[in-house]
């Protein structure tokens, strides 16, 4: 079983920054490196992909995240960070980390169906 845990999040003012971290641990079978992704769910909206990284480190961003958010590998195996800059009120959401053994490339990485393992989520609130 793979367990996904997020940390970070909290509150920020518009224009501010926050950093989220995630680690996927447990038995990944023959798959040494997992695909990792960040999703978010805003109030009343469906869960949407924000940033993702496949097992080879190739990265995909949503349109809203491009230029403001950056996903990177963490120092631990199967870990990832999401640096969020220039936050605005529309970024207020529950942010979820996801991990998967089998991932397609490109924009497919931002689909929830690509991932088998999910964290509990961490709240990000942006407001003055």
N, C-alpha and C positions, 0 to 999 in steps of 0.2 A: 504494500500500500504506500502511496506517495502522499505526503502531507505538505500543504502549502501554507506558509505563514507570512503575513504582511506586517510591516511596521512603518512608523512615520505617520504622515497625515497631520490633521489638526486644522488650525485656523490661520488665515493670512489675509492681509489687506489687498485690494486690487493693485496690481503691479508687483506684488510680492512673489516670493518663491517658497516652494516646499519640496522635500525629497522623500520619496517612498522607497522602501526596500522590501525585498521578497526573497525567500529561500524555499526551495522544494527539496524535501528530504525523504528518505525511505528507499524501498526497493524499486528501482527503475528497470529491472530485468537487464536485457542486453543493451539497453539504450543508455549510453554514458552521459550524453548531453541532450537535455530536453529543450524543446522550444518554450520560450517564456514570453508572456504578454501581460499587458495591463489593460483592463477594461474599466468602464465606469457606468454607473447607473444614476442618472439624475432623477429627481422627483417626477413621477408621472411619465417617465420615458423608458424605453427599452435599454437593455444593456448594450453598450457600444464599445468597439475596440478603439484604443487610444494609441498604443505603441506595441510592437512585437518584434521578437528576435528569434530567428530559427536556430537550429542546432549548430550551424556554421557561422553564426554571428551576423547574418544578413538582417537588416532592419527595415521595418515598414511603419509608417506613421499615418494616422488619420489626418484629414485636411485641417481639422481644428488644432491638432497637436503640432503640426509641422512648423518648425521655426521657433517654437516656444518650449516644447518638451523634448527630453533626451533620455532614451533608454540605454542602459549600459550593463555589461556583465559585472557581477560582484566578485569579490575575492574568493568567496566560497563556491564550491561546485554547485551548479544549477541554482544560482542566485542572480538577481537582477535589481537594478535601481531605476527609478523614474524621477529625473530632475525636472521639476515644473517651474518655469519662469514666466514672468509677465502674466500672472494669473488674473482672471476676471471672474465676475460673479457667475457666469455661465459654466465655470469649471467646478462649481459646487456640486458634489456628488459623492456617492460611495464608490470607492476605487477598489477593484478586485485584481489580484494577481492570479494568473492561470499558467499551467504547465501541461505540456503534452509530449507524447513519444512520437506521434506521427503528424507531421505538419506539412501542408502544401506551402508554396512560396508566394511572394508578393502580397497582394491585398487579401488573399485567402487567410493569411495569418491573423487578420483582424476579425475573423468569424468565431463566435463562441463555440461552434461545433468542432473546431480544430483541437479543443482542449478537454482533457479528461479530468484534470485535477484543479481544484479551485480553493482559494483561501476564503476566509470569512468576511473579508472586506475591511477597509479603513476609511473613515469619513474625512473628507476635505471640504472645508467651508471657507468661502471667499466673501468677505464683506467688510465694509468700513465700520 
